[in-house]
Amino acid sequence: MFDSALFLDRGGVINMDRGYIHRPEQFEFVPGIFALARFWTSELRRPIVV
């Protein structure tokens, strides 16, 4: 059971903030975001993208 959540915004948190993204190839993940999501989930907390 999840008892808390981590709310993540895209611009500058999940992806590099380079202004409005028009094409999928412009999307670049922030280094470490997947490790953070894995850690947060392993602690029985839910990461939520807003």
C-alpha positions as CSV (number, residue, x, y, z in Angstrom):
1,M,0.0,0.0,0.0
2,F,1.3,3.5,-0.9
3,D,1.2,6.0,2.0
4,S,2.6,9.1,0.3
5,A,3.4,10.5,-3.1
6,L,6.0,12.5,-4.9
7,F,4.6,15.0,-7.5
8,L,7.0,15.6,-10.4
9,D,6.6,18.3,-13.0
10,R,8.1,17.8,-16.5
11,G,9.8,21.1,-17.2
12,G,13.2,21.0,-15.5
13,V,12.4,18.1,-13.2
14,I,11.7,15.1,-15.5
15,N,13.0,16.6,-18.7
16,M,15.6,19.3,-19.4
17,D,13.9,22.7,-19.6
18,R,14.7,23.9,-23.1
19,G,11.4,25.8,-23.7
20,Y,8.3,24.3,-25.4
21,I,9.0,20.9,-27.0
22,H,7.6,20.4,-30.5
23,R,9.0,17.0,-31.4
24,P,9.7,13.8,-29.4
25,E,13.4,14.0,-30.4
26,Q,13.7,17.3,-28.5
27,F,12.8,15.5,-25.2
28,E,15.8,14.9,-23.0
29,F,15.5,13.3,-19.5
30,V,17.2,14.9,-16.5
31,P,20.1,12.7,-15.4
32,G,19.1,10.6,-12.4
33,I,15.3,10.9,-12.8
34,F,14.9,7.1,-13.3
35,A,17.0,6.3,-10.3
36,L,14.9,8.7,-8.2
37,A,11.6,7.1,-9.4
38,R,13.0,3.6,-8.7
39,F,14.1,4.6,-5.2
40,W,10.8,6.4,-4.4
41,T,8.8,3.3,-5.6
42,S,11.1,0.9,-3.6
43,E,10.2,2.9,-0.5
44,L,6.5,2.2,-1.2
45,R,5.7,5.7,-2.4
46,R,4.1,6.7,-5.6
47,P,5.8,9.1,-8.1
48,I,3.1,11.1,-10.0
49,V,3.8,13.2,-13.1
50,V,1.8,16.5,-13.1
